[in-house]
Amino acid sequence: MSQSGSRGGAACLQVAGRLAVIIADMKIINLLYLVTAQAFYKWAMREINPLHPDVPRIMLRQQELSEQFRRISA
Protein backbone atom coordinates (compact mmCIF):
# COMPACT_ATOMS: atom_id res chain seq x y z
CA MET A 1 0.00 0.00 0.00
CA SER A 2 2.82 2.40 0.74
CA GLN A 3 4.32 1.85 -2.74
CA SER A 4 1.11 2.85 -4.48
CA GLY A 5 0.90 5.92 -2.25
CA SER A 6 4.45 6.96 -3.18
CA ARG A 7 3.69 6.43 -6.87
CA GLY A 8 0.65 8.66 -6.59
CA GLY A 9 2.75 11.34 -4.92
CA ALA A 10 5.39 11.12 -7.65
CA ALA A 11 2.75 11.39 -10.35
CA CYS A 12 1.28 14.40 -8.61
CA LEU A 13 4.72 16.04 -8.52
CA GLN A 14 5.19 15.34 -12.23
CA VAL A 15 1.86 16.95 -13.05
CA ALA A 16 2.70 19.95 -10.88
CA GLY A 17 6.08 20.26 -12.62
CA ARG A 18 4.45 20.14 -16.04
CA LEU A 19 1.94 22.78 -15.03
CA ALA A 20 4.73 25.03 -13.79
CA VAL A 21 6.50 24.71 -17.14
CA ILE A 22 3.29 25.43 -19.06
CA ILE A 23 2.54 28.47 -16.92
CA ALA A 24 6.09 29.78 -17.39
CA ASP A 25 5.81 29.25 -21.16
CA MET A 26 2.48 31.09 -21.28
CA LYS A 27 3.94 33.94 -19.26
CA ILE A 28 6.80 34.27 -21.77
CA ILE A 29 4.38 34.22 -24.71
CA ASN A 30 2.22 36.86 -23.03
CA LEU A 31 5.27 39.04 -22.36
CA LEU A 32 6.32 38.73 -26.01
CA TYR A 33 2.85 39.80 -27.08
CA LEU A 34 2.91 42.80 -24.73
CA VAL A 35 6.35 43.95 -25.87
CA THR A 36 5.38 43.59 -29.53
CA ALA A 37 2.08 45.41 -29.05
CA GLN A 38 3.78 48.22 -27.13
CA ALA A 39 6.34 48.62 -29.93
CA PHE A 40 3.55 48.71 -32.52
CA TYR A 41 1.56 51.40 -30.70
CA LYS A 42 4.72 53.43 -30.08
CA TRP A 43 5.40 53.30 -33.83
CA ALA A 44 1.77 54.17 -34.59
CA MET A 45 1.95 57.24 -32.38
CA ARG A 46 5.05 58.44 -34.22
CA GLU A 47 3.43 57.98 -37.62
CA ILE A 48 -0.14 59.14 -37.02
CA ASN A 49 -1.39 62.69 -37.39
CA PRO A 50 -1.86 64.14 -33.86
CA LEU A 51 -5.37 65.29 -34.85
CA HIS A 52 -6.48 61.82 -35.96
CA PRO A 53 -9.59 60.62 -34.09
CA ASP A 54 -7.90 57.32 -33.09
CA VAL A 55 -5.13 58.99 -31.06
CA PRO A 56 -7.06 58.79 -27.74
CA ARG A 57 -7.77 55.08 -28.33
CA ILE A 58 -4.12 54.40 -29.08
CA MET A 59 -3.03 56.24 -25.95
CA LEU A 60 -5.54 54.33 -23.85
CA ARG A 61 -4.36 51.02 -25.29
CA GLN A 62 -0.72 51.96 -24.54
CA GLN A 63 -1.66 52.59 -20.91
CA GLU A 64 -3.52 49.28 -20.69
CA LEU A 65 -0.55 47.40 -22.12
CA SER A 66 1.89 49.05 -19.73
CA GLU A 67 -0.36 48.15 -16.78
CA GLN A 68 -0.57 44.53 -17.96
CA PHE A 69 3.21 44.45 -18.32
CA ARG A 70 3.67 45.78 -14.78
CA ARG A 71 1.24 43.17 -13.38
CA ILE A 72 2.94 40.28 -15.17
CA SER A 73 6.50 41.32 -14.45
CA ALA A 74 5.81 41.95 -10.74
C-alpha positions, -999 to +999 in steps of 0.1 A: +000+000+000+028+024+007+043+019-027+011+029-045+009+059-023+044+070-032+037+064-069+007+087-066+027+113-049+054+111-076+027+114-104+013+144-086+047+160-085+052+153-122+019+169-131+027+199-109+061+203-126+045+201-160+019+228-150+047+250-138+065+247-171+033+254-191+025+285-169+061+298-174+058+293-212+025+311-213+039+339-193+068+343-218+044+342-247+022+369-230+053+390-224+063+387-260+028+398-271+029+428-247+063+440-259+054+436-295+021+454-290+038+482-271+063+486-299+035+487-325+016+514-307+047+534-301+054+533-338+018+542-346+019+572-324+051+584-342+034+580-376-001+591-370-014+627-374-019+641-339-054+653-348-065+618-360-096+606-341-079+573-331-051+590-311-071+588-277-078+551-283-041+544-291-030+562-260-055+543-238-044+510-253-007+520-245-017+526-209-035+493-207-006+474-221+019+491-197-004+481-168-006+445-180+032+444-183+037+458-148+012+432-134+029+403-152+065+413-144+058+420-107 
